Amino acid sequence: MAMQERAVRTRRIFLEAAAQVFIEYGYEAASISTILERTKLTRGALYFHFTSKEGLARGVLDEAVTTEGLTPQAFKVQEWVDVGMLLAYRLPREPLLGASLALSVDPAARALFGTRWPDWIELGRGLLAEAKERGEIHQHIEPMVAARLVVGAWTGVRLVSGALEELDLVGEISELYGLLLPNLVVPGVLARLDTSMYRAERLLRAAREARGARDDEEEFLVGDDRRMPVR
């Protein structure tokens, strides 16, 4: 078990180092040597997990679509909003997510690997379809169209806010939803949605605290050689 956990951590170290290098240098200029310098690990350790720079890029993109922090809500449309707000909070703080966007807008990388935008669109479409079934959004709204346009708008806001350093991505995405939601959501639901720029941080902190408590409990039980029945 300890060896497996160490392998998982080592793989993560390589992915995060590669992500930072992709962000700083772009895909074509990034090199295995630079990535290795960031990790202080051996080339053999790298090749145990990834055989090439292409493999590292694919590994980074595999981490792109994440719903960490997302929890069930009274309204499905709130969950859809939370996906975008959580990503806005996490992306500037987590190199893996930042690199997934950098690779997606890099023509050379996009030609090789494609993007994860279709996956984000499908995630949004599913939530909006459920919201429509529940009567939370207007019946003339097509979930696929709305999901696709919002992913495009979200990406554009990220690129602009990244170029204009004084803009905070979470605040900008909060403003974006403030403009879009009145055209999508029925008034009774709209009045009860939370698009505040502080919501994502609270959701993510709560999820990570809950996960940390579960991990601590599991470690205690295994270390004490006890087994609790699953109910």
Phi, psi and omega in degrees: 000317181297320179294320179295317179296322178294322178295320178296317180295319180296316178301319180295321178300316180295318180296317182291323176294316178299319180300315179298319180291320178299320180295317186284321189248344189085162186296312186295320183278344179293143181230154176300322181298317179295319179296317179297322178300323180291328186272333187064023178251174186272159176297324178297320177296320178298311185289344172295327183258322184222130184270353185195171174297324177300319179297321177296317180297318178296323177296320177297314181294331177295339180269001192290318186266110185220143177241026178303133181094344181283129180230155179302139181234166179298327181241133177295328180292332174293321177297321178297315177298318181299324178304312181292322180289320177297317179296320179297323179287319188279323190302314179290343185260345186236111184304325181300318179288319178298320180290328179297323176288319179301318178293325182291329180263358176275115185303319182295315180291319181297323179295328181276319193242350187073202180223172173259011178301320177302326180290319176296320179297317180294322176300313179294320179301317181298316180294319180290326177297318176295320178298321180293318178300328181274356180080021182275334177241162182298143186291340179278353180283129174268115184306318181296316181296313180298316180297317182295315182292323180289322175299318177296317179294317180301314181297318179297318178298318179298315182295319180291315181295329177292328179281329178256094193298340182284351181268135178265127185298318181299315178297321180293320179290325174300317178295321179301312179296324178300326178281323188275320190299323179301336179272350183249322194255141179293148188305319182298327178277319182307318183295343184252005179276148178248113178243022183294150183288352179263350185296316185298317180299318179295316180299314183293318180298316180298318181294320182287326175295319178295319179294320178297321178295319179294318180296320179296319180295317180296317180297320180296315183293318179292317181295330180271001178059038175253158177228122180263141178293144178273126180249000000 
